[in-house]
Amino acid sequence: MPVVDHLRIILTNEEVEVIKATKIPQNQRRELIDILRRKDKRLLPFKRLLRALLSDRVGQEWLANEIQTAYNREDMDAEFGRVSNALQPVAAHNCDAWQK
């Protein structure tokens, strides 16, 4: 998974193994998003994810833009007292770059 390779700086070996052990690519993406949501915000997990998606090796600018939009919407919802699951549809999207 090229995206996971880019995120190894903030992912533990155990987290990488959990992601890779998940057989269905859609579930791998969900697992990665779940892990990133649990990361300390000071590690900038979603900014790192966006950078990984924008990298030449991964080349998924459209997906980075979708995630940025969803992340911004989620931040706005939280600021106004609402919580959304804005990232779930994006995480479940079928993207070849997330596959092994």
N, C-alpha and C positions, 0 to 999 in steps of 0.2 A: 504494500500500500504506500505509494509515494507520499501521500499526505502525512501518514504516520511517521514516515522517515524524517520529514521536515519538523515534526513535533517532538522528536525524541529528547530534545533539550528540556521539555517539561513533563514528558511522560516517563513513568518508571518502567522498568523491564516487565514487571508484572502486568501493568496496564496494557502494554503492547501485546503481551501474550494473550490476555483476555480478549482483546480486539481481534487478533489473528485467529484465535481458537473458535471464534464465532463463524460458522460456516456460510451463512446467508449474507451476501454483501450489504443488503439493506439493514440488517441487524448489526453489522460491523459499524456502519455509519451512525446508527443510533447509540451504540455503545461508546463510540468516540465522543459524540456530542454530550452524552451523560457524564463521561469522565471529565471533559472540559468544563462543564457546568459546575462540577465539584471542586475544580482547581481554585487556588487562591487567586483572586482578581489581580493581585500585584504581579503575578506571572504573565498577565496579559494573554490568557489562553485563546480568546477569540481573535485578537489582533494577530497572534501567531498563526492561527488557522487561516485567516484571510491572506496573510503573506505566503503561506504554503500553497494555497489555491492559486495565487497569482504568479507563482514561480514558473519558470520556463519548463521545468520537468513535469509539473502538474498541469499548468495551462488551463485553468478553469475560472477565468475572469468572471464569466456570467454567474457562476455559483457564488463566488466571493461577493458579488454585488447583491445577490439574493439574500445571503446571510447578513450582510451589512444592513440591508433594509429591514429584515426581521429583527435584528439585534437592536436597531434604533427604535423600532416600534415597541419592542419589549421594554427598553429603558424608559420610553415615554409613558407607557402604561404603568410601570412601577412608580414613576414620579407622580402620576395622578391617582395613585391608589388602586390601580387595576393590575392584575397579573395575567399575562397571556402566554400561550404556548406557541409563540410565533415561530420558533426554530424547528419544531417537530416536523412540519411538512417539508421543510428544506432538508432536514437531516435524512428524511426517508426518500428523498428524490433519487432516482436511479442515475448515478454518475460513475462512469467508467474509471475516473481518476481515483476513486476511493477503493476500487477493487484491487486485489493482489496483482 
